[in-house]
Amino acid sequence: MTKQPETSSRPISDTELVDALDAAGYPLEIEVFKKLKDAELSPVLGMRVKVRDDGGSGGFTTSEIDLLAQKHIHMKPSALVHGVTVRQRSMIDVKKVHAPRAFAGICGVDRDPPEKRSLRCRVGGAPAWDLFSRRKGDDTAWVGPDGFATCLDPMNQGAWCVQWAVVDRRKNKRNSKEWPAVATHEEGFHDAFMTLDRASLEANRSWTEFLANQEEENHYPEINIALNMTTIVLDTPCLYALDPLSRKLTPTQWLTIERYTEHRGAVRRSITDVICLKSLQLWIDAMKETSVRIERWLEENADGLKRYAEASRS
């Protein structure tokens, strides 16, 4: 039996109710939702997703992500009988960062453009990852100078970080008058990163399996590409990027956090964007520019796409 938290019978005033909901971030979610809707990114609010339970049971649990932003691109170039669909999506967690707390990223070695492109999103669909002949050891059609992943370059604006921390003041147990600044992997943020990572992995897997089962009946375009990204939006004045060697601290509006996550028995590397609420429009503009580049690339490379698809399915 689950132990219930202790409560009081004292009535909750309207002011307390509003303050509690605001502190939990619900009005903030609605604010972000409206901005995404105005940008025609077809947002979904409070989406329940399947997350792998890696506790040894081999089963699944579900968790809620705050928002899903998405853009579907469907084209039918003459070279493709049934056309091509690209699902550009980002799972989003929204959080308030109450003063005096601050969110900081610790910079590492900056990645070159091909590596940033390969980490930018998880790729699924049909024929999915093999679409660009990666199984033959040639990924230039994916991350090369003219590859499909160049369409994602507008999203790679954040300071590249290999660690993160929330900095807050904590009471010194030995001296109650001192409140030193302490950096921690705060549990709420850690859970957000993990949920987004695992949800995007499962979404990729489920969509790819679904398409594989439908492919023979031609219910869907012959090429489906799913691009799944993850984002955390913080209501805070700014973020900070620290160069650990020079100890230089730089205020910024966008961080890209590189992380490793164990999932289904494998360790997977991925990235999550962390952005300030006031810079959400910058992120929206990057999403929309990515869509424009995808459409242009599909038009210019339809013949090549057809060859890649045929080679992947052979």
Residue, then its C-alpha position, 0 to 999 in steps of 0.5 A: m500500500t502506498k504511503q500517503p503524504e501528511t496533509s492538513s485540513r486547513p482550507i486552501s485559499d484561491t491565492e494559495l491555489v494559484d501560487a501553487l499551480d504557478a510554482a509547479g509550472y502549469p501556466l508556463e506550459i500553456e504559454v509555451f504551447k500557445k507560442l508553438k501553436d502560433a508558429e504552426l508547430s502542431p503542439v500536443l500538451g501533456m503527452r503520455v509516452k511509453v518509457r522503457d523500465d530498465g529495472g530488470s523486469g523487462g516491462f514498460t512504464t509510462s511517463e508524461i512529457d510536457l509538450l510535443a512540437q512537430k512538423h510533418i513534411h510530405m512531398k511527392p517528387s516525380a522519382l518517387v511513386h508514393g512520395v516521402t514523409v518527414r516527421q520533424r519532432s521535439m519532445i519538450d520539458v518546461k521548468k521554472v528556475h526559481a531565484p537564486r538558482a542558475f542552470a549551467g553547462i560545462c563545455g567540453v571539446d567542441r564537435d565538428p559539423p558532421e558529428k553534431r549532425s549525427l547527434r542532432c536527432r534520433v532517426g527512425g522510419a522506413p527504411a529508416w537509418d539504413l536509408f543513407s547506406r550507413r550499413k556499408g560504412d558510407d554515411t556521407a549522404w547523411v552527414g557529409p557536406d551535402g548530406f540530408a543532415t545539413c538540413l539540421d544545421p540551424m538547430n546546432q546553435g547552442a554552446w556544446c556541453v558535456q555536463w550540466a548542473v543546477v547551482d543553488r544556495r544550501k545551508n551549511k550544516r556546520n554553520s547555519k549562518e552560511w549558505p554557500a553556492v552548491a552545484t548538483h544534478e538536481e533530481g527534477f532535472h535529472d529525471a527530465f533528461m532521462t524521460l526525454d531520452r528514453a521516450s524519444l528512443e521508444a517513439n523511434r522504435s515504435w514508429t519504425e516497427f509500425l511502418a515495417n508492418q505496414e510497408e508491404e501493403n503500401h499504406y504509407p509513402e515508400i520513404n518515411i523519415a522520423l527525426n526525434m529531438t529533445t528540448i528543455v525550456l527554462d523560465t530563467p533570465c539566462l543560462y551559463a556555459l563554463d570553460p573548465l580550463s580557463r574558468k571563463l563563465t559565459p551567459t547564454q540563451w542556448l545550451t546543447i548537452e551531450r549525454y550518455t543513456e543506458h537503454r535496453g542494455a546499450v549505452r547510447r549517446s544523444i543531445t538535449d537542447v536547453i533554452c531560455l523561455k525568452s529565446l523560444q522564438l529563436w528555437i522556433d525559427a530554427m525549427k522552421e528553417t530546418s523544415v524549409r531546408i528539408e523540403r529543398w533537399l528532398e526536391e533536389n535529391a529525389d533520385g538519390l533517395k530512391r536509390y538509397a531506399e532500394a539499396s536499403r530494402s534489398 
